[in-house]
Amino acid sequence: MKTIKVMVIDDSAVVRQVLAATLAADPAIEVIATAPDPVFAREKMNRLWPDVIVLDVEMPRMDGITFLKQLMAERPTPVVICSTLTEKGAATTMQALAAGAVSIITKPQLNLRQFLLDASDDLIHAVKGAARANLRRIVTPPPPTPRQTADAILPTSQAMARTTESLVAIGTSTGGTQALEYVLTALPRVCPGLVIVQHMPERFTAAFAERLNKLCQIEVREAKDGDRVMPGLALIAPGGRHMLVKRSGAQYRVEIVDGPPVSRHRPSVDVLFRSVAGSAGTNAVGIIMTGMGDDGARGLKEMRGAGAHTFGQNEASCVVYGMPKEAFKLGAVEKEIPLSQITSAILHPVATLRG
């Protein structure tokens, strides 16, 4: 079997050493080079091009974002971002994901060596997932339509929102940040409430939600315990915690809980989907999108068994056709559709099924 050739680019010698040693311990991975910054990296890449790059974002001479944009324009290559667990690091990482990076691994500012050793499984999983990514399927969302409204003069005031009896649950992983941006920016202000699990580390989901909120007509925010699921609102599960949907009278609210990783992940799509199956049943729509692994397959099957309409993103439009594939194999997917039809599935699920 062909090994995955990896290059590690990070200005910290300790990080380069630990990442390289951790990756090289897996027989499926070969670390072909390390570099302290993108300028040195380009010299080495001219001799031997990697299959996957593990890239820091804050480096001397050339920052990771500039390098990533150049790379994607010249020769698209799967990139795993290695970012610090800071608010600044999270915001920068969102720019990297928007520029084409496929996933994130994190590093703290203290006890770095031990943390990276403890997170070796996550690192190897991220690199293997990136190696399978089809970068031609990373979409560039259309620019948002300029709003010529009274918003420019005075803020809106809202009357009490109507009680919603329906919701849409979405689960995604590798390639999902770009895919979600494509879907959510196309939604009108009036749409069902959405609850979303995107596999992403702690502290990064808030920056991701904030970025989407600036681009979308709907409101997008990181979910907090007790938030109500409402039309025109997308709630994204916080990294490092599970999100469940609970029924409260005629309303739905989210519950944010701790607990062990499920299907390797926290938040887990399986956890969200199972809670929606039990709380919303036929009033819900379930959608599983691009990602590596099988998280969400069992939960989506429970949703379908409870009477929900269920969709899976098709192979042709996935960056990684892993999670939708496993859900389809399990019989959880009612219909596979391309990324371009997911907005339609959210707004008009029955018509999308018949189309």
Buried (B, 14 or more C-beta within 10 A) or exposed (E): EEBBBBBBBBBBEEBBBBBBEBBEEBEEBBBBBBBBBBBBBBEBBEEEEBBBBBBBBBBEEBBBBBBBBBBBEEEBBBBBBBBBBBEEBBBBBBBBBBBBBBBBBBBEEEEBEEBBEEBBEBBBBBBBBBBBBBBEBBBEBEEEEEEEEEEEEEEEEEEEEEEBEBBBBBBBBBBBBBBBBBBBBBBEEEBBBBBBBBBBBBBBBBBBBBBBBEBBBBBBBBBEEEBBBBBBBBBBBBBBBBBBBBBEEEBBBBBBBEEEBBBBBBBBBBBBBBBBBBBBBEBBBBBBBBBBBBBBBBBBBBBBEBEBBBBBBBBEBBBBBBBBBBBBEBEBBBBBBEBEBBBBBBBEBEEBBEE
